[in-house]
Amino acid sequence: MTLLLLLSVLVLWTQAAPAEPGPLPDLVPTRLEMAPPQAQPGVAVRFEATVVNRGEADAAAFWVLLQLDDKPLFSRFVLELPARGQITLEAPWVVTPGRHTVRLLVDHPPRITEADENNNTLALELNFGADLQILRLSLEPEFPKPGELTRLKALIRNGGVQAVPGGNFAVQFFAGRRLLATQFLPGGLPSGEERTAEINWLAQAGEIALRVVVDPFQSVSEADEANNILVRTLNVSSQEPTGADLKVQALVLEPQAAEPGQTVRLKATIVNAGRGPAVGFQVAFQADGQTLQLISVPPLAAGATIELQTSWQAQSGEHWLRVKADVAAIIPEPDEEDNAAALRVDIGPPLNNCGQFALLQLEEGALPVLMDLTGLSPKELMESFLPQMKSIMEQQYQGVNIRFTLVSPRGAKATIVFKPESRGAILGVAPLFVRFGQAQVFLGGFLRLRGVPLAQLLLALATVASHELGHLLGLGHTSQNDPRDIMSAQVEVIPPNVLPSFRPESLAQLKRLLPLSCP
């Protein structure tokens, strides 16, 4: 199995510069909304829109057109719009079933010359159809023991305004990274009605993220595709449930304004918010997904609180500090999600003029693919897995003045976008020499690696992202099939205990582009 990294080259043609134009208007539609935002077929609504002139000159007369499914719905003739001015528009409509595309077209047909002719359209997608929702996932027994046959029941509701058609729709059950079953429910589902999908599962010991996905093959046209997944974290333990419910009540860093190299304290308050006592358990303090210290806690009575702390040597950059109670998954609890809490901190001085930010960004729809790849809950992904990936990239770019972040910073930056789609063997693309541009990593292409250990998957994702960022910064391929070289064009699955790195000449080029200190 190979990880094929594609080099996408951006060709820039240099031409003689034309004469400088005078000030021009720039008409931009900035808002297009339906009010009220939720409505059923047959209900009267209105579209509200705003058009702004962002240019340096007044705009002479022009038309504004509102289209519904490529047919005119409303038009208005605007006599003049001053520079930096704006207008608002309203158009009535009675909702009809199905999918709709609403477009706001400014200066249509074209009448005036603008500074930017490519920003005159704004679209709004609407869907007044079915809406499959997973209301809850229940277990029988509620707290299974390791190896016990357990019944999983997913309650599904059609919360949309239209019925799911009379054919089959699918429901999938997962335990971690493993697909347990795909069940097809025949007969459709009328609006407002519920169905139950059920399977048997042989419970496995430890913490497990049970996941239910309705309509995984997207055969049903829905008003909302974002509510088709439900995740429930479960501790499968030989311990009898007592009603204990551990919760991280507070997590603080002292001092808050830490300096690089300074030893600081990470303090956590943990409470047993349940009705019964908790047996002894372990608490893990973590920094960027790596364990700093494990602390054993004696039994904790219902309502009791304990305060714990550990030390950490602060390092420059963005860090995710975390504490997790019952890290060994000993205690069966009614709510496992509140066992952990995370704190994002920025350490060190602001980035100097020789450096730049690199943003790691999940595109809409990427999180479900990551859940499928890793078997982790969204909380574990955001607070542990992604910070670990960022940390690997920081090691690979050590000595280069680049600061990685999972939260969008101010100012120009390179962006590595993790997309849900698959492009087969192509796992990533990026333009060359576009320092503040955008690279793409295709998570769907990694699904064939679900069988490899999670640590290797993490390393593969980080290395593909580092590879594509290298292209943005001007690096080409430096080898053909070397798993130790980040900029290799084609490599096998990265072996365990190998951290791919840049070749010396590549690292030197990066350090020249982004030196740690400015001259």
KAUR-V990234 format. One record per pair of residues at least 24 apart in sequence whose C-alpha atoms are under 10 Angstrom apart, sorted by the first residue. I is the first residue (numbers start at 1). J is the second residue. If there is no record, write none. Layout:
{{I	J} {I	J}}
This chain:
{{1	425} {1	448} {1	449} {1	491} {1	492} {1	493} {2	425} {2	426} {2	427} {2	449} {2	481} {2	490} {2	491} {2	492} {2	493} {2	494} {3	425} {3	426} {3	427} {3	428} {3	445} {3	446} {3	449} {3	460} {3	464} {3	481} {3	483} {3	488} {3	489} {3	490} {3	491} {3	492} {3	493} {3	494} {4	424} {4	425} {4	426} {4	427} {4	428} {4	445} {4	464} {4	481} {4	488} {4	489} {4	490} {4	491} {4	492} {5	425} {5	426} {5	427} {5	428} {5	429} {5	430} {5	441} {5	464} {5	465} {5	467} {5	468} {5	477} {5	487} {5	488} {5	489} {5	490} {5	491} {6	425} {6	426} {6	427} {6	428} {6	429} {6	430} {6	431} {6	467} {6	468} {6	471} {6	477} {6	489} {6	490} {7	426} {7	428} {7	429} {7	430} {7	431} {7	432} {7	467} {7	468} {7	471} {7	475} {7	476} {7	477} {7	487} {7	489} {8	428} {8	429} {8	430} {8	431} {8	432} {8	439} {8	468} {8	471} {8	472} {8	476} {9	429} {9	430} {9	431} {9	432} {9	433} {9	434} {9	471} {9	472} {9	476} {10	430} {10	431} {10	432} {10	433} {10	434} {11	431} {11	432} {11	433} {21	115} {22	56} {22	57} {22	115} {23	55} {23	56} {23	57} {23	58} {23	114} {23	115} {24	53} {24	54} {24	55} {24	56} {24	57} {24	58} {24	59} {24	83} {24	112} {24	113} {24	114} {24	115} {24	116} {25	52} {25	53} {25	54} {25	55} {25	56} {25	57} {25	58} {25	59} {25	60} {25	81} {25	82} {25	83} {25	84} {25	112} {25	113} {25	114} {25	115} {25	116} {26	52} {26	53} {26	54} {26	55} {26	56} {26	57} {26	58} {26	59} {26	83} {26	84} {26	112} {26	113} {26	114} {26	115} {26	116} {26	117} {26	118} {26	119} {26	120} {27	51} {27	52} {27	53} {27	54} {27	55} {27	58} {27	59} {27	62} {27	81} {27	83} {27	84} {27	85} {27	86} {27	106} {27	107} {27	112} {27	113} {27	114} {27	115} {27	116} {27	117} {27	118} {27	119} {27	120} {27	121} {28	52} {28	53} {28	54} {28	55} {28	86} {28	104} {28	105} {28	106} {28	107} {28	116} {28	117} {28	118} {28	119} {28	120} {28	121} {28	122} {29	53} {29	64} {29	86} {29	87} {29	88} {29	104} {29	105} {29	106} {29	119} {29	120} {29	121} {29	122} {29	123} {30	86} {30	104} {30	119} {30	120} {30	121} {30	122} {31	88} {31	89} {31	104} {31	122} {31	123} {31	124} {32	66} {32	88} {32	89} {32	90} {32	102} {32	103} {32	104} {32	122} {32	123} {32	124} {33	90} {33	102} {33	123} {33	124} {34	90} {34	91} {34	92} {34	93} {34	102} {34	124} {34	126} {35	90} {35	92} {37	126} {38	128} {39	94} {39	95} {39	96} {39	128} {39	161} {40	94} {40	95} {40	96} {40	97} {40	128} {40	129} {40	160} {40	161} {40	162} {41	94} {41	95} {41	96} {41	97} {41	98} {41	128} {41	129} {41	161} {41	162} {42	93} {42	94} {42	95} {42	96} {42	97} {43	93} {43	94} {43	95} {43	96} {44	92} {44	93} {44	94} {44	95} {44	96} {45	91} {45	92} {45	93} {45	94} {45	95} {46	89} {46	90} {46	91} {46	92} {46	93} {46	94} {46	95} {47	74} {47	89} {47	90} {47	91} {47	92} {47	93} {47	102} {48	88} {48	89} {48	90} {48	91} {48	92} {49	87} {49	88} {49	89} {49	90} {49	91} {49	104} {49	122} {50	86} {50	87} {50	88} {50	89} {50	90} {50	104} {51	81} {51	85} {51	86} {51	87} {51	88} {51	89} {51	104} {51	105} {51	106} {51	120} {52	81} {52	82} {52	83} {52	84} {52	85} {52	86} {52	87} {52	88} {52	106} {53	81} {53	82} {53	83} {53	84} {53	85} {53	86} {53	87} {53	114} {54	82} {54	83} {54	84} {54	85} {54	86} {54	115} {54	116} {55	82} {55	83} {55	84} {55	85} {55	114} {55	115} {55	116} {56	82} {56	83} {56	84} {56	114} {56	115} {57	81} {57	82} {57	83} {57	84} {57	114} {57	115} {58	82} {58	83} {58	84} {58	85} {59	83} {59	85} {59	107} {59	112} {59	113} {59	114} {60	111} {60	112} {60	113} {61	107} {61	111} {61	112} {62	106} {62	107} {62	108} {62	109} {62	110} {62	111} {62	112} {63	105} {63	106} {63	107} {63	108} {63	109} {63	110} {63	111} {64	89} {64	104} {64	105} {64	106} {64	107} {64	108} {64	109} {64	120} {65	103} {65	104} {65	105} {65	106} {65	107} {65	108} {65	109} {65	121} {66	90} {66	91} {66	102} {66	103} {66	104} {66	105} {66	106} {66	108} {66	121} {66	122} {66	123} {67	101} {67	102} {67	103} {67	104} {67	105} {67	123} {68	93} {68	100} {68	101} {68	102} {68	103} {68	104} {68	123} {68	124} {69	99} {69	100} {69	101} {69	102} {69	103} {69	125} {70	100} {70	101} {70	102} {70	103} {71	101} {71	102} {71	103} {72	102} {72	103} {73	102} {73	103} {74	104} {75	104} {75	105} {75	106} {75	108} {76	106} {77	107} {78	107} {95	128} {96	127} {96	128} {96	129} {97	126} {97	127} {97	128} {97	129} {97	130} {97	161} {97	162} {98	126} {98	127} {98	128} {98	129} {98	130} {98	161} {98	162} {98	221} {98	222} {98	223} {99	125} {99	126} {99	127} {99	128} {99	129} {99	221} {99	222} {99	223} {100	124} {100	125} {100	126} {100	127} {100	128} {101	125} {101	126} {101	127} {102	126} {125	223} {126	223} {126	224} {127	160} {127	161} {127	221} {127	222} {127	223} {127	224} {128	160} {128	161} {128	162} {128	221} {128	222} {128	223} {128	224} {129	158} {129	159} {129	160} {129	161} {129	162} {129	163} {129	164} {129	191} {129	220} {129	221} {129	222} {129	223} {129	224} {130	157} {130	158} {130	159} {130	160} {130	161} {130	162} {130	163} {130	164} {130	165} {130	189} {130	190} {130	191} {130	192} {130	220} {130	221} {130	222} {130	223} {130	224} {131	157} {131	158} {131	159} {131	160} {131	161} {131	162} {131	163} {131	164} {131	189} {131	191} {131	192} {131	220} {131	221} {131	222} {131	223} {131	224} {131	225} {131	226} {131	227} {131	228} {132	156} {132	157} {132	158} {132	159} {132	160} {132	163} {132	164} {132	169} {132	189} {132	191} {132	192} {132	194} {132	214} {132	215} {132	220} {132	221} {132	222} {132	223} {132	224} {132	225} {132	226} {132	227} {132	228} {132	229} {133	157} {133	158} {133	159} {133	160} {133	194} {133	213} {133	214} {133	215} {133	224} {133	225} {133	226} {133	227} {133	228} {133	229} {133	230} {134	158} {134	159} {134	171} {134	194} {134	195} {134	196} {134	212} {134	213} {134	214} {134	227} {134	228} {134	229} {134	230} {134	231} {135	194} {135	227} {135	228} {135	229} {135	230} {136	196} {136	212} {136	230} {136	231} {136	232} {137	196} {137	197} {137	198} {137	210} {137	211} {137	212} {137	230} {137	231} {137	232} {138	198} {138	232} {139	198} {139	200} {139	201} {140	200} {142	234} {142	241} {142	332} {142	334} {143	203} {143	234} {143	235} {143	236} {143	237} {143	238} {143	239} {143	240} {143	241} {143	332} {143	333} {143	334} {144	202} {144	203} {144	204} {144	205} {144	234} {144	235} {144	236} {144	237} {144	238} {144	239} {144	240} {144	241} {144	332} {145	202} {145	203} {145	204} {145	205} {145	206} {145	235} {145	236} {145	237} {145	238} {145	239} {145	240} {145	332} {146	202} {146	203} {146	204} {146	205} {146	206} {146	235} {146	236} {146	237} {146	238} {147	201} {147	202} {147	203} {147	204} {147	205} {147	236} {147	237} {147	238} {148	201} {148	202} {148	203} {148	204} {148	205} {148	236} {149	200} {149	201} {149	202} {149	203} {149	204} {150	199} {150	200} {150	201} {150	202} {150	203} {151	198} {151	199} {151	200} {151	201} {151	202} {151	203} {152	196} {152	197} {152	198} {152	199} {152	200} {152	201} {152	210} {152	212} {153	196} {153	197} {153	198} {153	199} {153	200} {153	212} {154	195} {154	196} {154	197} {154	198} {154	199} {154	211} {154	212} {154	213} {154	214} {154	230} {155	194} {155	195} {155	196} {155	197} {155	198} {156	189} {156	193} {156	194} {156	195} {156	196} {156	197} {156	214} {156	228} {157	189} {157	190} {157	191} {157	192} {157	193} {157	194} {157	195} {157	196} {158	188} {158	189} {158	190} {158	191} {158	192} {158	193} {158	194} {158	195} {158	222} {159	190} {159	191} {159	192} {159	193} {159	194} {159	222} {159	223} {159	224} {160	190} {160	191} {160	192} {160	193} {160	222} {160	223} {160	224} {161	190} {161	191} {161	192} {161	222} {161	223} {162	189} {162	190} {162	191} {162	192} {162	221} {162	222} {162	223} {163	188} {163	189} {163	190} {163	191} {163	192} {163	193} {164	188} {164	189} {164	190} {164	191} {164	220} {164	221} {164	222} {165	189} {165	190} {165	220} {165	221} {166	190} {167	219} {167	220} {168	215} {168	219} {168	220} {169	214} {169	215} {169	216} {169	217} {169	218} {169	219} {169	220} {170	197} {170	213} {170	214} {170	215} {170	216} {170	217} {170	218} {170	219} {170	220} {171	196} {171	197} {171	198} {171	212} {171	213} {171	214} {171	215} {171	216} {171	217} {171	228} {171	229} {172	197} {172	199} {172	211} {172	212} {172	213} {172	214} {172	215} {172	216} {172	217} {172	229} {173	197} {173	198} {173	199} {173	201} {173	210} {173	211} {173	212} {173	213} {173	214} {173	230} {174	201} {174	208} {174	209} {174	210} {174	211} {174	212} {174	213} {174	231} {174	372} {174	375} {175	201} {175	203} {175	204} {175	208} {175	209} {175	210} {175	211} {175	212} {175	231} {175	232} {175	233} {175	234} {175	375} {175	376} {176	207} {176	208} {176	209} {176	210} {176	211} {176	231} {176	233} {176	371} {176	372} {176	373} {176	374} {176	375} {176	376} {176	377} {177	208} {177	209} {177	210} {177	211} {177	371} {177	372} {177	373} {177	374} {177	375} {177	376} {177	450} {177	451} {177	454} {178	210} {178	211} {178	372} {178	373} {178	374} {178	375} {178	450} {178	451} {179	211} {179	212} {179	372} {179	375} {180	210} {180	211} {180	212} {181	212} {182	212} {182	213} {182	214} {182	216} {183	214} {184	214} {184	215} {188	220} {203	235} {203	236} {203	237} {204	235} {204	236} {204	237} {205	234} {205	235} {205	236} {205	237} {205	238} {205	329} {205	330} {206	234} {206	235} {206	236} {206	237} {206	238} {206	327} {206	328} {206	329} {206	330} {206	331} {206	332} {207	233} {207	234} {207	235} {207	236} {207	237} {207	326} {207	327} {207	328} {207	329} {207	330} {207	331} {207	332} {207	336} {207	376} {208	232} {208	233} {208	234} {208	235} {208	236} {208	329} {208	375} {208	376} {208	377} {209	233} {209	234} {209	235} {209	371} {209	375} {209	376} {209	377} {209	378} {209	380} {210	234} {210	375} {210	376} {210	377} {211	371} {211	372} {211	375} {211	376} {211	377} {213	368} {225	365} {226	364} {226	365} {226	368} {228	368} {229	368} {230	377} {231	371} {231	376} {231	377} {231	378} {232	335} {232	336} {232	337} {232	377} {233	333} {233	334} {233	335} {233	336} {233	337} {233	376} {233	377} {233	379} {234	329} {234	331} {234	332} {234	333} {234	334} {234	335} {234	336} {234	337} {235	326} {235	328} {235	329} {235	330} {235	331} {235	332} {235	333} {235	334} {235	335} {235	336} {236	329} {236	330} {236	331} {236	332} {236	333} {237	328} {237	329} {237	330} {237	331} {237	332} {238	330} {238	331} {238	332} {239	279} {239	330} {239	331} {239	332} {240	330} {240	331} {240	332} {241	276} {241	277} {241	278} {241	331} {241	332} {241	333} {241	334} {242	274} {242	275} {242	276} {242	277} {242	278} {242	279} {242	302} {242	331} {242	332} {242	333} {243	272} {243	273} {243	274} {243	275} {243	276} {243	277} {243	278} {243	302} {243	331} {243	332} {243	333} {243	334} {244	271} {244	272} {244	273} {244	274} {244	275} {244	276} {244	277} {244	278} {244	279} {244	300} {244	301} {244	302} {244	303} {244	331} {244	332} {244	333} {244	334} {244	335} {245	271} {245	272} {245	273} {245	274} {245	275} {245	276} {245	277} {245	278} {245	302} {245	303} {245	331} {245	332} {245	333} {245	334} {245	335} {245	336} {245	338} {245	339} {246	270} {246	271} {246	272} {246	273} {246	274} {246	277} {246	278} {246	300} {246	302} {246	303} {246	304} {246	305} {246	324} {246	325} {246	326} {246	331} {246	332} {246	333} {246	334} {246	335} {246	336} {246	337} {246	338} {246	339} {246	340} {247	271} {247	272} {247	273} {247	274} {247	305} {247	324} {247	325} {247	326} {247	335} {247	336} {247	337} {247	338} {247	339} {247	340} {247	341} {248	272} {248	273} {248	305} {248	306} {248	307} {248	323} {248	324} {248	325} {248	337} {248	338} {248	339} {248	340} {248	341} {248	342} {249	273} {249	305} {249	306} {249	307} {249	338} {249	339} {249	340} {249	341} {250	307} {250	323} {250	340} {250	341} {250	342} {250	343} {251	307} {251	308} {251	309} {251	321} {251	322} {251	323} {251	340} {251	341} {251	342} {251	343} {252	309} {252	321} {252	322} {252	342} {252	343} {253	309} {253	310} {253	311} {253	312} {253	321} {253	343} {253	345} {254	311} {256	345} {256	346} {256	347} {257	345} {257	346} {257	347} {257	348} {258	313} {258	314} {258	315} {258	316} {258	345} {258	346} {258	347} {258	348} {259	313} {259	314} {259	315} {259	316} {259	346} {259	347} {259	348} {259	349} {260	313} {260	314} {260	315} {260	316} {260	317} {260	347} {260	348} {260	349} {261	312} {261	313} {261	314} {261	315} {261	316} {261	347} {261	348} {262	312} {262	313} {262	314} {262	315} {262	347} {263	311} {263	312} {263	313} {263	314} {263	315} {264	310} {264	311} {264	312} {264	313} {264	314} {265	309} {265	310} {265	311} {265	312} {265	313} {265	314} {266	308} {266	309} {266	310} {266	311} {266	312} {266	321} {266	322} {266	323} {266	343} {267	307} {267	308} {267	309} {267	310} {267	311} {267	323} {268	306} {268	307} {268	308} {268	309} {268	310} {268	322} {268	323} {268	324} {268	325} {268	341} {269	305} {269	306} {269	307} {269	308} {269	309} {269	323} {270	300} {270	304} {270	305} {270	306} {270	307} {270	308} {270	323} {270	324} {270	325} {270	339} {270	340} {271	300} {271	301} {271	302} {271	303} {271	304} {271	305} {271	306} {271	307} {271	325} {271	339} {272	300} {272	301} {272	302} {272	303} {272	304} {272	305} {272	306} {273	301} {273	302} {273	303} {273	304} {273	305} {274	301} {274	302} {274	303} {274	304} {274	333} {274	334} {274	335} {275	301} {275	302} {275	303} {276	300} {276	301} {276	302} {276	303} {277	301} {277	302} {277	303} {277	304} {278	302} {278	304} {278	326} {278	330} {278	331} {278	332} {278	333} {279	326} {279	330} {279	331} {280	326} {280	330} {280	331} {281	325} {281	326} {281	327} {281	328} {281	329} {281	330} {281	331} {282	324} {282	325} {282	326} {282	327} {282	328} {282	329} {282	330} {283	308} {283	323} {283	324} {283	325} {283	326} {283	327} {283	328} {283	339} {283	340} {284	310} {284	322} {284	323} {284	324} {284	325} {284	326} {284	327} {284	328} {284	340} {285	309} {285	310} {285	311} {285	312} {285	321} {285	322} {285	323} {285	324} {285	325} {285	327} {285	340} {285	342} {286	310} {286	312} {286	320} {286	321} {286	322} {286	323} {286	324} {286	342} {286	383} {286	384} {287	312} {287	314} {287	319} {287	320} {287	321} {287	322} {287	323} {287	342} {287	343} {287	344} {287	383} {287	384} {287	387} {287	388} {287	391} {288	318} {288	319} {288	320} {288	321} {288	322} {288	342} {288	344} {288	383} {288	384} {288	385} {288	386} {288	387} {288	388} {288	389} {288	390} {288	391} {288	392} {289	319} {289	320} {289	321} {289	322} {289	323} {289	380} {289	381} {289	383} {289	384} {289	385} {289	386} {289	387} {289	388} {289	389} {289	390} {289	391} {290	320} {290	321} {290	322} {290	384} {290	385} {290	387} {290	388} {290	391} {291	321} {291	322} {291	323} {292	321} {292	322} {292	323} {293	323} {294	323} {294	324} {294	325} {294	327} {295	325} {296	325} {296	326} {297	325} {297	326} {314	345} {314	346} {314	347} {314	348} {315	346} {315	347} {315	348} {316	345} {316	346} {316	347} {316	348} {316	349} {316	350} {316	403} {317	345} {317	346} {317	347} {317	348} {317	349} {317	350} {317	351} {317	394} {317	402} {317	403} {317	404} {317	405} {318	344} {318	345} {318	346} {318	347} {318	348} {318	387} {318	390} {318	391} {318	403} {318	404} {318	405} {318	406} {318	407} {319	343} {319	344} {319	345} {319	346} {319	347} {319	387} {319	388} {319	390} {319	391} {319	404} {319	405} {319	406} {320	344} {320	345} {320	346} {320	382} {320	383} {320	384} {320	386} {320	387} {320	388} {320	406} {321	345} {321	383} {321	384} {321	387} {322	383} {322	384} {337	377} {337	379} {337	380} {338	379} {340	379} {340	380} {340	383} {341	379} {341	383} {342	379} {342	382} {342	383} {342	384} {343	383} {344	383} {344	406} {344	407} {346	405} {351	401} {351	402} {351	403} {351	516} {352	401} {352	515} {352	516} {352	517} {352	518} {353	401} {353	514} {353	515} {353	516} {353	517} {353	518} {354	400} {354	401} {354	402} {354	512} {354	513} {354	514} {354	515} {354	516} {354	517} {354	518} {354	519} {355	400} {355	401} {355	402} {355	403} {355	413} {355	513} {355	514} {355	515} {355	516} {355	517} {355	518} {356	400} {356	401} {356	402} {356	403} {356	404} {356	411} {356	412} {356	413} {356	414} {356	435} {356	436} {356	514} {357	401} {357	402} {357	403} {357	404} {357	405} {357	408} {357	409} {357	410} {357	411} {357	412} {357	413} {357	414} {357	415} {357	436} {358	402} {358	403} {358	404} {358	405} {358	406} {358	407} {358	408} {358	409} {358	412} {358	413} {358	414} {358	415} {358	416} {358	435} {358	436} {358	437} {358	438} {358	469} {359	390} {359	403} {359	404} {359	405} {359	406} {359	407} {359	408} {359	409} {359	413} {359	414} {359	415} {359	416} {359	417} {359	438} {360	386} {360	389} {360	390} {360	404} {360	405} {360	406} {360	407} {360	408} {360	414} {360	415} {360	416} {360	417} {360	418} {360	439} {360	465} {361	405} {361	406} {361	407} {361	408} {361	415} {361	416} {361	417} {361	418} {361	419} {361	440} {362	406} {362	416} {362	417} {362	418} {362	419} {362	420} {362	441} {363	416} {363	417} {363	418} {363	419} {363	420} {363	440} {364	418} {364	419} {364	420} {365	418} {365	419} {365	420} {365	421} {366	417} {366	418} {366	419} {366	420} {366	421} {366	442} {366	443} {366	444} {367	418} {367	419} {367	420} {367	443} {368	420} {369	419} {369	420} {369	421} {369	443} {369	444} {369	446} {369	447} {370	418} {370	420} {370	443} {370	444} {370	446} {370	447} {372	444} {372	447} {372	450} {373	443} {373	444} {373	446} {373	447} {373	448} {373	449} {373	450} {373	451} {373	454} {373	457} {374	447} {374	449} {374	450} {374	451} {374	453} {374	454} {374	455} {374	457} {374	458} {375	450} {375	454} {382	406} {385	454} {385	455} {385	458} {386	458} {386	461} {386	462} {388	455} {388	458} {388	459} {388	462} {389	455} {389	457} {389	458} {389	459} {389	460} {389	461} {389	462} {389	463} {389	465} {390	458} {390	462} {390	465} {390	466} {391	462} {392	458} {392	459} {392	461} {392	462} {392	463} {392	466} {392	499} {392	500} {393	459} {393	461} {393	462} {393	463} {393	464} {393	465} {393	466} {393	467} {393	469} {393	501} {394	462} {394	466} {395	499} {395	500} {395	501} {396	462} {396	463} {396	466} {396	486} {396	499} {396	500} {396	501} {396	502} {396	507} {397	466} {397	470} {397	501} {397	502} {397	507} {397	510} {397	511} {398	501} {398	507} {398	511} {399	507} {399	508} {399	510} {399	511} {399	514} {399	515} {399	516} {400	507} {400	508} {400	509} {400	510} {400	511} {400	512} {400	513} {400	514} {400	515} {400	516} {401	510} {401	511} {401	512} {401	513} {401	514} {401	515} {401	516} {401	517} {402	510} {402	511} {402	514} {402	515} {402	516} {412	436} {412	437} {413	437} {413	438} {414	438} {414	439} {414	469} {414	472} {414	473} {415	439} {415	440} {415	465} {415	469} {415	472} {416	440} {416	441} {416	465} {416	466} {416	468} {416	469} {416	472} {417	441} {417	442} {417	443} {417	465} {418	442} {418	443} {418	444} {418	461} {418	465} {419	443} {419	444} {419	445} {420	444} {420	445} {421	445} {421	446} {422	446} {422	447} {424	448} {427	461} {427	464} {427	465} {427	468} {428	461} {428	464} {428	465} {428	467} {428	468} {429	464} {429	465} {429	467} {429	468} {429	469} {429	471} {429	472} {430	465} {430	467} {430	468} {430	469} {430	470} {430	471} {430	472} {430	473} {431	468} {431	469} {431	470} {431	471} {431	472} {431	473} {431	474} {432	468} {432	469} {432	470} {432	471} {432	472} {432	473} {432	474} {432	475} {432	476} {433	470} {433	471} {433	472} {433	473} {433	474} {433	475} {433	476} {434	469} {434	471} {434	472} {434	473} {434	474} {435	469} {435	470} {435	471} {435	472} {435	473} {435	474} {435	513} {436	469} {436	472} {436	473} {437	469} {437	472} {437	473} {438	468} {438	469} {438	472} {439	465} {439	466} {439	467} {439	468} {439	469} {439	470} {439	471} {439	472} {440	464} {440	465} {440	468} {440	469} {441	465} {441	467} {441	468} {449	493} {452	493} {453	496} {455	496} {455	497} {456	493} {456	494} {456	495} {456	496} {456	497} {456	498} {457	493} {457	494} {459	493} {459	494} {459	495} {459	496} {459	497} {459	498} {459	499} {459	500} {460	493} {460	494} {460	495} {460	499} {460	500} {462	486} {462	500} {463	487} {463	494} {463	499} {463	500} {463	501} {466	500} {466	501} {466	502} {467	501} {467	502} {470	502} {470	506} {470	507} {470	510} {473	509} {473	510} {473	513} {473	514} {474	506} {474	509} {474	510} {474	513} {475	502} {475	506} {475	507} {475	509} {475	510} {476	506} {477	506} {478	502} {478	503} {478	505} {478	506} {479	503}}
